[in-house]
Structures are given as structure tokens and as C-alpha cells.
Amino acid sequence: MRYIDEIVCAAARIVKAVRERARKHSASNTKGEYDSMHVRRGDFQFKNVKLDVDGLYKESKDYLKEGDTLYIATDEKKKDFFGLFKEHYDVTFLDDYMDVIEGVNPNYYGTCIMDQF
């Protein structure tokens, strides 16, 4: 599958912006490296596999470095759900980059298209 250029270019602008954020957050991070995770909270969720924030943090903390920038792709509307992560990482979401995707069809937003990059 190949996405249309509008989606690929918008995703590239988001990646660039997240890298810039990571560089600013840590002067030693000259490459702008960051971690990311996809947290599905809405559709296609079975109650027996839906973790609360404590469970998500417990399952991911060994893979993430304390204080680093963490991009979370999610359909969770209440971003305060991720408060525990914000205590340990520089957390950012797609919502933080709307200025770099201005004019892009809103149907391309979200965890299934642009957040895949």
C-alpha cells in the first residue's frame, strides 16, 4: 500500500517537528531521536485487554528512557489520561502539531494514517 503524497508529506513534517522538540528537550540529543507508542483506547478494544495508565506504564517503562521525548499516537480524547507518562517523559501528541499539517484533509488525521509514520 502507498499513501498519497499529501499524507506522506504531512507525516514527514510531523516527524521533523517531533525531532526538533526532542533536540530542544535534550541538548545531547543531536539526532532528535524520540520514542513513540500507539495506544488504542476506543474502537476495536476488548475490555479484557484494555489497560489503565498504570498497566501501560508498567508494560512500557523498561523500553523507554526516563526523561526522553515520547510521541503517543492515540484515539484517547482525554490526554490527561497519560498524566503518569508526563511525569516521566516529555510527552507529545498529534494535537501538538496541527500547525504543521494545516490544510490537510482531517480524514487523514489519527492513529490509522498519519500516526503510522
PDB file as gemmi writes it, atoms N, CA and C in Angstrom:
CRYST1    1.000    1.000    1.000  90.00  90.00  90.00 P 1                      
ATOM      1  N   MET A   1       0.837  -1.158   0.000  1.00  0.00           N  
ATOM      2  CA  MET A   1       0.000   0.000   0.000  1.00  0.00           C  
ATOM      3  C   MET A   1       0.893   1.236   0.000  1.00  0.00           C  
ATOM      4  N   ARG A   2       0.489   2.240  -0.737  1.00  0.00           N  
ATOM      5  CA  ARG A   2       1.207   3.506  -0.775  1.00  0.00           C  
ATOM      6  C   ARG A   2       0.219   4.628  -0.509  1.00  0.00           C  
ATOM      7  N   TYR A   3       0.545   5.466   0.462  1.00  0.00           N  
ATOM      8  CA  TYR A   3      -0.316   6.602   0.769  1.00  0.00           C  
ATOM      9  C   TYR A   3      -0.076   7.723  -0.230  1.00  0.00           C  
ATOM     10  N   ILE A   4      -1.070   8.574  -0.392  1.00  0.00           N  
ATOM     11  CA  ILE A   4      -0.933   9.717  -1.290  1.00  0.00           C  
ATOM     12  C   ILE A   4       0.101  10.684  -0.712  1.00  0.00           C  
ATOM     13  N   ASP A   5       0.674  11.487  -1.591  1.00  0.00           N  
ATOM     14  CA  ASP A   5       1.742  12.408  -1.198  1.00  0.00           C  
ATOM     15  C   ASP A   5       1.325  13.348  -0.075  1.00  0.00           C  
ATOM     16  N   GLU A   6       0.074  13.795  -0.076  1.00  0.00           N  
ATOM     17  CA  GLU A   6      -0.397  14.709   0.968  1.00  0.00           C  
ATOM     18  C   GLU A   6      -0.200  14.108   2.355  1.00  0.00           C  
ATOM     19  N   ILE A   7      -0.478  12.822   2.508  1.00  0.00           N  
ATOM     20  CA  ILE A   7      -0.330  12.154   3.796  1.00  0.00           C  
ATOM     21  C   ILE A   7       1.143  11.962   4.140  1.00  0.00           C  
ATOM     22  N   VAL A   8       1.919  11.490   3.184  1.00  0.00           N  
ATOM     23  CA  VAL A   8       3.342  11.239   3.417  1.00  0.00           C  
ATOM     24  C   VAL A   8       4.064  12.537   3.770  1.00  0.00           C  
ATOM     25  N   CYS A   9       3.773  13.606   3.057  1.00  0.00           N  
ATOM     26  CA  CYS A   9       4.428  14.892   3.323  1.00  0.00           C  
ATOM     27  C   CYS A   9       4.020  15.462   4.685  1.00  0.00           C  
ATOM     28  N   ALA A  10       2.737  15.341   5.027  1.00  0.00           N  
ATOM     29  CA  ALA A  10       2.273  15.817   6.331  1.00  0.00           C  
ATOM     30  C   ALA A  10       2.942  15.027   7.450  1.00  0.00           C  
ATOM     31  N   ALA A  11       3.029  13.713   7.286  1.00  0.00           N  
ATOM     32  CA  ALA A  11       3.676  12.869   8.292  1.00  0.00           C  
ATOM     33  C   ALA A  11       5.147  13.241   8.438  1.00  0.00           C  
ATOM     34  N   ALA A  12       5.813  13.536   7.335  1.00  0.00           N  
ATOM     35  CA  ALA A  12       7.228  13.929   7.388  1.00  0.00           C  
ATOM     36  C   ALA A  12       7.400  15.239   8.150  1.00  0.00           C  
ATOM     37  N   ARG A  13       6.464  16.157   7.981  1.00  0.00           N  
ATOM     38  CA  ARG A  13       6.546  17.427   8.723  1.00  0.00           C  
ATOM     39  C   ARG A  13       6.354  17.190  10.224  1.00  0.00           C  
ATOM     40  N   ILE A  14       5.475  16.257  10.569  1.00  0.00           N  
ATOM     41  CA  ILE A  14       5.279  15.932  11.987  1.00  0.00           C  
ATOM     42  C   ILE A  14       6.538  15.303  12.563  1.00  0.00           C  
ATOM     43  N   VAL A  15       7.119  14.347  11.860  1.00  0.00           N  
ATOM     44  CA  VAL A  15       8.357  13.697  12.329  1.00  0.00           C  
ATOM     45  C   VAL A  15       9.447  14.750  12.523  1.00  0.00           C  
ATOM     46  N   LYS A  16       9.574  15.656  11.574  1.00  0.00           N  
ATOM     47  CA  LYS A  16      10.584  16.723  11.686  1.00  0.00           C  
ATOM     48  C   LYS A  16      10.337  17.567  12.942  1.00  0.00           C  
ATOM     49  N   ALA A  17       9.075  17.909  13.180  1.00  0.00           N  
ATOM     50  CA  ALA A  17       8.734  18.728  14.344  1.00  0.00           C  
ATOM     51  C   ALA A  17       8.991  17.985  15.659  1.00  0.00           C  
ATOM     52  N   VAL A  18       8.692  16.700  15.699  1.00  0.00           N  
ATOM     53  CA  VAL A  18       8.954  15.918  16.920  1.00  0.00           C  
ATOM     54  C   VAL A  18      10.459  15.826  17.152  1.00  0.00           C  
ATOM     55  N   ARG A  19      11.225  15.632  16.088  1.00  0.00           N  
ATOM     56  CA  ARG A  19      12.691  15.584  16.221  1.00  0.00           C  
ATOM     57  C   ARG A  19      13.241  16.913  16.752  1.00  0.00           C  
ATOM     58  N   GLU A  20      12.709  18.017  16.240  1.00  0.00           N  
ATOM     59  CA  GLU A  20      13.134  19.331  16.735  1.00  0.00           C  
ATOM     60  C   GLU A  20      12.810  19.479  18.216  1.00  0.00           C  
ATOM     61  N   ARG A  21      11.634  19.034  18.607  1.00  0.00           N  
ATOM     62  CA  ARG A  21      11.246  19.085  20.022  1.00  0.00           C  
ATOM     63  C   ARG A  21      12.215  18.266  20.871  1.00  0.00           C  
ATOM     64  N   ALA A  22      12.553  17.059  20.408  1.00  0.00           N  
ATOM     65  CA  ALA A  22      13.458  16.181  21.157  1.00  0.00           C  
ATOM     66  C   ALA A  22      14.842  16.824  21.291  1.00  0.00           C  
ATOM     67  N   ARG A  23      15.311  17.483  20.231  1.00  0.00           N  
ATOM     68  CA  ARG A  23      16.611  18.171  20.297  1.00  0.00           C  
ATOM     69  C   ARG A  23      16.588  19.296  21.327  1.00  0.00           C  
ATOM     70  N   LYS A  24      15.507  20.074  21.321  1.00  0.00           N  
ATOM     71  CA  LYS A  24      15.373  21.182  22.275  1.00  0.00           C  
ATOM     72  C   LYS A  24      15.256  20.670  23.703  1.00  0.00           C  
ATOM     73  N   HIS A  25      14.607  19.544  23.871  1.00  0.00           N  
ATOM     74  CA  HIS A  25      14.403  18.968  25.202  1.00  0.00           C  
ATOM     75  C   HIS A  25      15.717  18.468  25.804  1.00  0.00           C  
ATOM     76  N   SER A  26      16.614  17.970  24.949  1.00  0.00           N  
ATOM     77  CA  SER A  26      17.885  17.441  25.424  1.00  0.00           C  
ATOM     78  C   SER A  26      18.991  17.859  24.462  1.00  0.00           C  
ATOM     79  N   ALA A  27      19.857  18.738  24.914  1.00  0.00           N  
ATOM     80  CA  ALA A  27      20.931  19.255  24.066  1.00  0.00           C  
ATOM     81  C   ALA A  27      21.849  18.144  23.556  1.00  0.00           C  
ATOM     82  N   SER A  28      21.975  17.064  24.301  1.00  0.00           N  
ATOM     83  CA  SER A  28      22.844  15.963  23.872  1.00  0.00           C  
ATOM     84  C   SER A  28      22.194  15.089  22.795  1.00  0.00           C  
ATOM     85  N   ASN A  29      20.906  15.292  22.552  1.00  0.00           N  
ATOM     86  CA  ASN A  29      20.168  14.513  21.565  1.00  0.00           C  
ATOM     87  C   ASN A  29      20.277  15.196  20.200  1.00  0.00           C  
ATOM     88  N   THR A  30      21.458  15.207  19.634  1.00  0.00           N  
ATOM     89  CA  THR A  30      21.704  15.937  18.389  1.00  0.00           C  
ATOM     90  C   THR A  30      20.970  15.337  17.188  1.00  0.00           C  
ATOM     91  N   LYS A  31      20.617  14.077  17.247  1.00  0.00           N  
ATOM     92  CA  LYS A  31      19.895  13.435  16.140  1.00  0.00           C  
ATOM     93  C   LYS A  31      18.377  13.614  16.251  1.00  0.00           C  
ATOM     94  N   GLY A  32      17.932  14.122  17.381  1.00  0.00           N  
ATOM     95  CA  GLY A  32      16.495  14.311  17.561  1.00  0.00           C  
ATOM     96  C   GLY A  32      15.746  13.001  17.701  1.00  0.00           C  
ATOM     97  N   GLU A  33      16.382  12.030  18.318  1.00  0.00           N  
ATOM     98  CA  GLU A  33      15.730  10.726  18.484  1.00  0.00           C  
ATOM     99  C   GLU A  33      14.640  10.817  19.549  1.00  0.00           C  
ATOM    100  N   TYR A  34      13.582  10.045  19.325  1.00  0.00           N  
ATOM    101  CA  TYR A  34      12.465  10.010  20.263  1.00  0.00           C  
ATOM    102  C   TYR A  34      11.831   8.626  20.214  1.00  0.00           C  
ATOM    103  N   ASP A  35      11.046   8.337  21.228  1.00  0.00           N  
ATOM    104  CA  ASP A  35      10.295   7.084  21.271  1.00  0.00           C  
ATOM    105  C   ASP A  35       8.853   7.379  20.898  1.00  0.00           C  
ATOM    106  N   SER A  36       8.160   6.336  20.477  1.00  0.00           N  
ATOM    107  CA  SER A  36       6.736   6.508  20.177  1.00  0.00           C  
ATOM    108  C   SER A  36       5.983   5.242  20.558  1.00  0.00           C  
ATOM    109  N   MET A  37       4.711   5.437  20.811  1.00  0.00           N  
ATOM    110  CA  MET A  37       3.851   4.296  21.107  1.00  0.00           C  
ATOM    111  C   MET A  37       2.457   4.580  20.564  1.00  0.00           C  
ATOM    112  N   HIS A  38       1.760   3.525  20.248  1.00  0.00           N  
ATOM    113  CA  HIS A  38       0.396   3.610  19.744  1.00  0.00           C  
ATOM    114  C   HIS A  38      -0.515   3.020  20.814  1.00  0.00           C  
ATOM    115  N   VAL A  39      -1.392   3.849  21.354  1.00  0.00           N  
ATOM    116  CA  VAL A  39      -2.277   3.419  22.428  1.00  0.00           C  
ATOM    117  C   VAL A  39      -3.719   3.543  21.942  1.00  0.00           C  
ATOM    118  N   ARG A  40      -4.315   2.416  21.666  1.00  0.00           N  
ATOM    119  CA  ARG A  40      -5.700   2.362  21.190  1.00  0.00           C  
ATOM    120  C   ARG A  40      -6.622   2.327  22.395  1.00  0.00           C  
ATOM    121  N   ARG A  41      -7.531   3.278  22.491  1.00  0.00           N  
ATOM    122  CA  ARG A  41      -8.434   3.344  23.641  1.00  0.00           C  
ATOM    123  C   ARG A  41      -9.893   3.231  23.239  1.00  0.00           C  
ATOM    124  N   GLY A  42     -10.194   3.387  21.959  1.00  0.00           N  
ATOM    125  CA  GLY A  42     -11.583   3.417  21.533  1.00  0.00           C  
ATOM    126  C   GLY A  42     -12.017   2.154  20.830  1.00  0.00           C  
ATOM    127  N   ASP A  43     -12.244   2.263  19.547  1.00  0.00           N  
ATOM    128  CA  ASP A  43     -12.765   1.151  18.760  1.00  0.00           C  
ATOM    129  C   ASP A  43     -11.841  -0.061  18.771  1.00  0.00           C  
ATOM    130  N   PHE A  44     -12.396  -1.197  18.531  1.00  0.00           N  
ATOM    131  CA  PHE A  44     -11.682  -2.470  18.453  1.00  0.00           C  
ATOM    132  C   PHE A  44     -11.039  -2.898  19.772  1.00  0.00           C  
ATOM    133  N   GLN A  45     -11.495  -2.333  20.864  1.00  0.00           N  
ATOM    134  CA  GLN A  45     -10.935  -2.700  22.160  1.00  0.00           C  
ATOM    135  C   GLN A  45     -11.843  -3.692  22.872  1.00  0.00           C  
ATOM    136  N   PHE A  46     -11.261  -4.772  23.329  1.00  0.00           N  
ATOM    137  CA  PHE A  46     -11.977  -5.723  24.172  1.00  0.00           C  
ATOM    138  C   PHE A  46     -11.656  -5.369  25.611  1.00  0.00           C  
ATOM    139  N   LYS A  47     -12.637  -5.359  26.470  1.00  0.00           N  
ATOM    140  CA  LYS A  47     -12.448  -4.947  27.859  1.00  0.00           C  
ATOM    141  C   LYS A  47     -11.325  -5.712  28.560  1.00  0.00           C  
ATOM    142  N   ASN A  48     -11.150  -6.989  28.218  1.00  0.00           N  
ATOM    143  CA  ASN A  48     -10.135  -7.786  28.913  1.00  0.00           C  
ATOM    144  C   ASN A  48      -8.701  -7.431  28.496  1.00  0.00           C  
ATOM    145  N   VAL A  49      -8.515  -6.634  27.453  1.00  0.00           N  
ATOM    146  CA  VAL A  49      -7.163  -6.248  27.051  1.00  0.00           C  
ATOM    147  C   VAL A  49      -6.926  -4.742  27.176  1.00  0.00           C  
ATOM    148  N   LYS A  50      -7.922  -4.016  27.620  1.00  0.00           N  
ATOM    149  CA  LYS A  50      -7.809  -2.559  27.751  1.00  0.00           C  
ATOM    150  C   LYS A  50      -7.116  -2.224  29.065  1.00  0.00           C  
ATOM    151  N   LEU A  51      -5.894  -1.740  28.971  1.00  0.00           N  
ATOM    152  CA  LEU A  51      -5.107  -1.423  30.163  1.00  0.00           C  
ATOM    153  C   LEU A  51      -5.372  -0.013  30.647  1.00  0.00           C  
ATOM    154  N   ASP A  52      -5.297   0.177  31.956  1.00  0.00           N  
ATOM    155  CA  ASP A  52      -5.334   1.525  32.503  1.00  0.00           C  
ATOM    156  C   ASP A  52      -3.936   2.116  32.380  1.00  0.00           C  
ATOM    157  N   VAL A  53      -3.772   3.365  32.748  1.00  0.00           N  
ATOM    158  CA  VAL A  53      -2.482   4.028  32.568  1.00  0.00           C  
ATOM    159  C   VAL A  53      -1.377   3.367  33.389  1.00  0.00           C  
ATOM    160  N   ASP A  54      -1.702   2.866  34.565  1.00  0.00           N  
ATOM    161  CA  ASP A  54      -0.688   2.186  35.382  1.00  0.00           C  
ATOM    162  C   ASP A  54      -0.166   0.937  34.667  1.00  0.00           C  
ATOM    163  N   GLY A  55      -1.077   0.171  34.073  1.00  0.00           N  
ATOM    164  CA  GLY A  55      -0.683  -1.024  33.336  1.00  0.00           C  
ATOM    165  C   GLY A  55       0.143  -0.689  32.106  1.00  0.00           C  
ATOM    166  N   LEU A  56      -0.250   0.361  31.386  1.00  0.00           N  
ATOM    167  CA  LEU A  56       0.516   0.782  30.204  1.00  0.00           C  
ATOM    168  C   LEU A  56       1.928   1.208  30.600  1.00  0.00           C  
ATOM    169  N   TYR A  57       2.010   1.984  31.667  1.00  0.00           N  
ATOM    170  CA  TYR A  57       3.326   2.445  32.125  1.00  0.00           C  
ATOM    171  C   TYR A  57       4.193   1.258  32.550  1.00  0.00           C  
ATOM    172  N   LYS A  58       3.618   0.359  33.333  1.00  0.00           N  
ATOM    173  CA  LYS A  58       4.361  -0.807  33.811  1.00  0.00           C  
ATOM    174  C   LYS A  58       4.897  -1.638  32.645  1.00  0.00           C  
ATOM    175  N   GLU A  59       4.068  -1.834  31.608  1.00  0.00           N  
ATOM    176  CA  GLU A  59       4.467  -2.659  30.465  1.00  0.00           C  
ATOM    177  C   GLU A  59       5.474  -1.972  29.555  1.00  0.00           C  
ATOM    178  N   SER A  60       5.572  -0.654  29.609  1.00  0.00           N  
ATOM    179  CA  SER A  60       6.443   0.065  28.671  1.00  0.00           C  
ATOM    180  C   SER A  60       7.702   0.661  29.286  1.00  0.00           C  
ATOM    181  N   LYS A  61       7.736   0.856  30.586  1.00  0.00           N  
ATOM    182  CA  LYS A  61       8.839   1.597  31.203  1.00  0.00           C  
ATOM    183  C   LYS A  61      10.217   0.978  30.983  1.00  0.00           C  
ATOM    184  N   ASP A  62      10.297  -0.327  30.831  1.00  0.00           N  
ATOM    185  CA  ASP A  62      11.599  -0.961  30.606  1.00  0.00           C  
ATOM    186  C   ASP A  62      12.137  -0.713  29.199  1.00  0.00           C  
ATOM    187  N   TYR A  63      11.289  -0.208  28.314  1.00  0.00           N  
ATOM    188  CA  TYR A  63      11.684   0.034  26.927  1.00  0.00           C  
ATOM    189  C   TYR A  63      11.929   1.512  26.634  1.00  0.00           C  
ATOM    190  N   LEU A  64      11.595   2.363  27.591  1.00  0.00           N  
ATOM    191  CA  LEU A  64      11.701   3.809  27.410  1.00  0.00           C  
ATOM    192  C   LEU A  64      12.714   4.384  28.392  1.00  0.00           C  
ATOM    193  N   LYS A  65      13.398   5.438  27.961  1.00  0.00           N  
ATOM    194  CA  LYS A  65      14.386   6.077  28.826  1.00  0.00           C  
ATOM    195  C   LYS A  65      13.755   7.280  29.525  1.00  0.00           C  
ATOM    196  N   GLU A  66      13.849   7.281  30.826  1.00  0.00           N  
ATOM    197  CA  GLU A  66      13.313   8.353  31.659  1.00  0.00           C  
ATOM    198  C   GLU A  66      13.744   9.714  31.114  1.00  0.00           C  
ATOM    199  N   GLY A  67      12.775  10.621  30.957  1.00  0.00           N  
ATOM    200  CA  GLY A  67      13.049  11.982  30.538  1.00  0.00           C  
ATOM    201  C   GLY A  67      13.071  12.209  29.035  1.00  0.00           C  
ATOM    202  N   ASP A  68      13.120  11.168  28.246  1.00  0.00           N  
ATOM    203  CA  ASP A  68      13.174  11.327  26.788  1.00  0.00           C  
ATOM    204  C   ASP A  68      11.822  11.766  26.224  1.00  0.00           C  
ATOM    205  N   THR A  69      11.864  12.256  25.001  1.00  0.00           N  
ATOM    206  CA  THR A  69      10.638  12.644  24.309  1.00  0.00           C  
ATOM    207  C   THR A  69       9.882  11.391  23.872  1.00  0.00           C  
ATOM    208  N   LEU A  70       8.577  11.386  24.113  1.00  0.00           N  
ATOM    209  CA  LEU A  70       7.718  10.253  23.785  1.00  0.00           C  
ATOM    210  C   LEU A  70       6.506  10.758  23.013  1.00  0.00           C  
ATOM    211  N   TYR A  71       6.400  10.334  21.757  1.00  0.00           N  
ATOM    212  CA  TYR A  71       5.234  10.652  20.933  1.00  0.00           C  
ATOM    213  C   TYR A  71       4.211   9.536  21.119  1.00  0.00           C  
ATOM    214  N   ILE A  72       2.992   9.915  21.532  1.00  0.00           N  
ATOM    215  CA  ILE A  72       1.939   8.925  21.735  1.00  0.00           C  
ATOM    216  C   ILE A  72       0.862   9.114  20.673  1.00  0.00           C  
ATOM    217  N   ALA A  73       0.716   8.116  19.816  1.00  0.00           N  
ATOM    218  CA  ALA A  73      -0.364   8.077  18.834  1.00  0.00           C  
ATOM    219  C   ALA A  73      -1.542   7.405  19.520  1.00  0.00           C  
ATOM    220  N   THR A  74      -2.659   8.107  19.598  1.00  0.00           N  
ATOM    221  CA  THR A  74      -3.786   7.566  20.351  1.00  0.00           C  
ATOM    222  C   THR A  74      -5.105   8.136  19.875  1.00  0.00           C  
ATOM    223  N   ASP A  75      -6.156   7.406  20.135  1.00  0.00           N  
ATOM    224  CA  ASP A  75      -7.500   7.913  19.894  1.00  0.00           C  
ATOM    225  C   ASP A  75      -8.153   8.365  21.207  1.00  0.00           C  
ATOM    226  N   GLU A  76      -7.392   8.348  22.301  1.00  0.00           N  
ATOM    227  CA  GLU A  76      -7.895   8.800  23.607  1.00  0.00           C  
ATOM    228  C   GLU A  76      -8.146  10.303  23.533  1.00  0.00           C  
ATOM    229  N   LYS A  77      -9.361  10.715  23.820  1.00  0.00           N  
ATOM    230  CA  LYS A  77      -9.734  12.132  23.752  1.00  0.00           C  
ATOM    231  C   LYS A  77      -9.209  12.925  24.942  1.00  0.00           C  
ATOM    232  N   LYS A  78      -9.174  12.293  26.122  1.00  0.00           N  
ATOM    233  CA  LYS A  78      -8.737  12.978  27.334  1.00  0.00           C  
ATOM    234  C   LYS A  78      -7.243  12.730  27.539  1.00  0.00           C  
ATOM    235  N   LYS A  79      -6.443  13.670  27.075  1.00  0.00           N  
ATOM    236  CA  LYS A  79      -4.990  13.479  27.123  1.00  0.00           C  
ATOM    237  C   LYS A  79      -4.460  13.429  28.557  1.00  0.00           C  
ATOM    238  N   ASP A  80      -5.227  13.917  29.528  1.00  0.00           N  
ATOM    239  CA  ASP A  80      -4.789  13.818  30.922  1.00  0.00           C  
ATOM    240  C   ASP A  80      -4.732  12.370  31.395  1.00  0.00           C  
ATOM    241  N   PHE A  81      -5.337  11.459  30.632  1.00  0.00           N  
ATOM    242  CA  PHE A  81      -5.215  10.026  30.911  1.00  0.00           C  
ATOM    243  C   PHE A  81      -3.738   9.633  31.007  1.00  0.00           C  
ATOM    244  N   PHE A  82      -2.886  10.295  30.233  1.00  0.00           N  
ATOM    245  CA  PHE A  82      -1.464   9.967  30.166  1.00  0.00           C  
ATOM    246  C   PHE A  82      -0.611  10.730  31.181  1.00  0.00           C  
ATOM    247  N   GLY A  83      -1.233  11.244  32.229  1.00  0.00           N  
ATOM    248  CA  GLY A  83      -0.525  12.016  33.240  1.00  0.00           C  
ATOM    249  C   GLY A  83       0.681  11.300  33.825  1.00  0.00           C  
ATOM    250  N   LEU A  84       0.572  10.019  34.064  1.00  0.00           N  
ATOM    251  CA  LEU A  84       1.691   9.248  34.614  1.00  0.00           C  
ATOM    252  C   LEU A  84       2.881   9.271  33.659  1.00  0.00           C  
ATOM    253  N   PHE A  85       2.627   9.170  32.381  1.00  0.00           N  
ATOM    254  CA  PHE A  85       3.708   9.233  31.399  1.00  0.00           C  
ATOM    255  C   PHE A  85       4.350  10.620  31.384  1.00  0.00           C  
ATOM    256  N   LYS A  86       3.519  11.655  31.548  1.00  0.00           N  
ATOM    257  CA  LYS A  86       4.041  13.029  31.549  1.00  0.00           C  
ATOM    258  C   LYS A  86       4.952  13.281  32.756  1.00  0.00           C  
ATOM    259  N   GLU A  87       4.781  12.501  33.808  1.00  0.00           N  
ATOM    260  CA  GLU A  87       5.657  12.623  34.977  1.00  0.00           C  
ATOM    261  C   GLU A  87       7.055  12.082  34.688  1.00  0.00           C  
ATOM    262  N   HIS A  88       7.174  11.213  33.698  1.00  0.00           N  
ATOM    263  CA  HIS A  88       8.441  10.531  33.432  1.00  0.00           C  
ATOM    264  C   HIS A  88       9.068  10.849  32.076  1.00  0.00           C  
ATOM    265  N   TYR A  89       8.272  11.397  31.152  1.00  0.00           N  
ATOM    266  CA  TYR A  89       8.765  11.646  29.798  1.00  0.00           C  
ATOM    267  C   TYR A  89       8.262  12.991  29.288  1.00  0.00           C  
ATOM    268  N   ASP A  90       8.886  13.465  28.241  1.00  0.00           N  
ATOM    269  CA  ASP A  90       8.436  14.659  27.525  1.00  0.00           C  
ATOM    270  C   ASP A  90       7.398  14.180  26.511  1.00  0.00           C  
ATOM    271  N   VAL A  91       6.133  14.141  26.910  1.00  0.00           N  
ATOM    272  CA  VAL A  91       5.066  13.536  26.111  1.00  0.00           C  
ATOM    273  C   VAL A  91       4.491  14.543  25.115  1.00  0.00           C  
ATOM    274  N   THR A  92       4.254  14.045  23.909  1.00  0.00           N  
ATOM    275  CA  THR A  92       3.661  14.864  22.862  1.00  0.00           C  
ATOM    276  C   THR A  92       2.695  14.012  22.035  1.00  0.00           C  
ATOM    277  N   PHE A  93       1.718  14.688  21.423  1.00  0.00           N  
ATOM    278  CA  PHE A  93       0.655  14.022  20.665  1.00  0.00           C  
ATOM    279  C   PHE A  93       0.489  14.711  19.306  1.00  0.00           C  
ATOM    280  N   LEU A  94      -0.257  14.085  18.422  1.00  0.00           N  
ATOM    281  CA  LEU A  94      -0.573  14.680  17.122  1.00  0.00           C  
ATOM    282  C   LEU A  94      -1.172  16.070  17.296  1.00  0.00           C  
ATOM    283  N   ASP A  95      -2.013  16.250  18.302  1.00  0.00           N  
ATOM    284  CA  ASP A  95      -2.660  17.546  18.549  1.00  0.00           C  
ATOM    285  C   ASP A  95      -1.650  18.683  18.681  1.00  0.00           C  
ATOM    286  N   ASP A  96      -0.435  18.371  19.095  1.00  0.00           N  
ATOM    287  CA  ASP A  96       0.595  19.390  19.291  1.00  0.00           C  
ATOM    288  C   ASP A  96       1.202  19.883  17.983  1.00  0.00           C  
ATOM    289  N   TYR A  97       0.832  19.264  16.872  1.00  0.00           N  
ATOM    290  CA  TYR A  97       1.469  19.579  15.581  1.00  0.00           C  
ATOM    291  C   TYR A  97       0.463  19.989  14.509  1.00  0.00           C  
ATOM    292  N   MET A  98      -0.684  20.447  14.934  1.00  0.00           N  
ATOM    293  CA  MET A  98      -1.712  20.831  13.974  1.00  0.00           C  
ATOM    294  C   MET A  98      -1.241  21.973  13.072  1.00  0.00           C  
ATOM    295  N   ASP A  99      -0.361  22.819  13.571  1.00  0.00           N  
ATOM    296  CA  ASP A  99       0.140  23.925  12.759  1.00  0.00           C  
ATOM    297  C   ASP A  99       0.957  23.457  11.557  1.00  0.00           C  
ATOM    298  N   VAL A 100       1.607  22.309  11.660  1.00  0.00           N  
ATOM    299  CA  VAL A 100       2.436  21.826  10.539  1.00  0.00           C  
ATOM    300  C   VAL A 100       1.627  20.996   9.544  1.00  0.00           C  
ATOM    301  N   ILE A 101       0.360  20.721   9.867  1.00  0.00           N  
ATOM    302  CA  ILE A 101      -0.480  19.973   8.925  1.00  0.00           C  
ATOM    303  C   ILE A 101      -1.726  20.774   8.554  1.00  0.00           C  
ATOM    304  N   GLU A 102      -1.643  22.076   8.746  1.00  0.00           N  
ATOM    305  CA  GLU A 102      -2.759  22.948   8.396  1.00  0.00           C  
ATOM    306  C   GLU A 102      -3.138  22.757   6.929  1.00  0.00           C  
ATOM    307  N   GLY A 103      -4.412  22.631   6.668  1.00  0.00           N  
ATOM    308  CA  GLY A 103      -4.895  22.459   5.304  1.00  0.00           C  
ATOM    309  C   GLY A 103      -5.004  21.018   4.845  1.00  0.00           C  
ATOM    310  N   VAL A 104      -4.483  20.086   5.643  1.00  0.00           N  
ATOM    311  CA  VAL A 104      -4.568  18.663   5.306  1.00  0.00           C  
ATOM    312  C   VAL A 104      -5.976  18.167   5.636  1.00  0.00           C  
ATOM    313  N   ASN A 105      -6.504  17.332   4.799  1.00  0.00           N  
ATOM    314  CA  ASN A 105      -7.833  16.763   4.999  1.00  0.00           C  
ATOM    315  C   ASN A 105      -7.908  16.105   6.382  1.00  0.00           C  
ATOM    316  N   PRO A 106      -8.836  16.539   7.248  1.00  0.00           N  
ATOM    317  CA  PRO A 106      -8.942  15.975   8.603  1.00  0.00           C  
ATOM    318  C   PRO A 106      -9.226  14.469   8.621  1.00  0.00           C  
ATOM    319  N   ASN A 107      -9.715  13.927   7.534  1.00  0.00           N  
ATOM    320  CA  ASN A 107      -9.948  12.482   7.470  1.00  0.00           C  
ATOM    321  C   ASN A 107      -8.635  11.705   7.518  1.00  0.00           C  
ATOM    322  N   TYR A 108      -7.522  12.387   7.277  1.00  0.00           N  
ATOM    323  CA  TYR A 108      -6.214  11.736   7.309  1.00  0.00           C  
ATOM    324  C   TYR A 108      -5.575  11.772   8.693  1.00  0.00           C  
ATOM    325  N   TYR A 109      -6.179  12.495   9.636  1.00  0.00           N  
ATOM    326  CA  TYR A 109      -5.646  12.578  10.992  1.00  0.00           C  
ATOM    327  C   TYR A 109      -5.850  11.244  11.691  1.00  0.00           C  
ATOM    328  N   GLY A 110      -5.119  11.102  12.759  1.00  0.00           N  
ATOM    329  CA  GLY A 110      -5.413   9.998  13.659  1.00  0.00           C  
ATOM    330  C   GLY A 110      -4.482   8.827  13.564  1.00  0.00           C  
ATOM    331  N   THR A 111      -4.768   7.862  14.377  1.00  0.00           N  
ATOM    332  CA  THR A 111      -3.871   6.747  14.586  1.00  0.00           C  
ATOM    333  C   THR A 111      -3.804   5.778  13.433  1.00  0.00           C  
ATOM    334  N   CYS A 112      -4.703   5.879  12.461  1.00  0.00           N  
ATOM    335  CA  CYS A 112      -4.655   4.888  11.392  1.00  0.00           C  
ATOM    336  C   CYS A 112      -3.924   5.380  10.149  1.00  0.00           C  
ATOM    337  N   ILE A 113      -3.635   6.658  10.013  1.00  0.00           N  
ATOM    338  CA  ILE A 113      -2.967   7.103   8.796  1.00  0.00           C  
ATOM    339  C   ILE A 113      -1.676   7.845   9.122  1.00  0.00           C  
ATOM    340  N   MET A 114      -1.757   9.111   9.487  1.00  0.00           N  
ATOM    341  CA  MET A 114      -0.536   9.897   9.681  1.00  0.00           C  
ATOM    342  C   MET A 114       0.292   9.428  10.868  1.00  0.00           C  
ATOM    343  N   ASP A 115      -0.349   8.887  11.874  1.00  0.00           N  
ATOM    344  CA  ASP A 115       0.392   8.433  13.047  1.00  0.00           C  
ATOM    345  C   ASP A 115       1.195   7.169  12.791  1.00  0.00           C  
ATOM    346  N   GLN A 116       1.088   6.573  11.614  1.00  0.00           N  
ATOM    347  CA  GLN A 116       1.859   5.374  11.315  1.00  0.00           C  
ATOM    348  C   GLN A 116       3.316   5.687  10.985  1.00  0.00           C  
ATOM    349  N   PHE A 117       3.623   6.933  10.727  1.00  0.00           N  
ATOM    350  CA  PHE A 117       4.978   7.293  10.291  1.00  0.00           C  
ATOM    351  C   PHE A 117       5.892   7.587  11.442  1.00  0.00           C  
TER     352      PHE A 117                                                      
END                                                                             
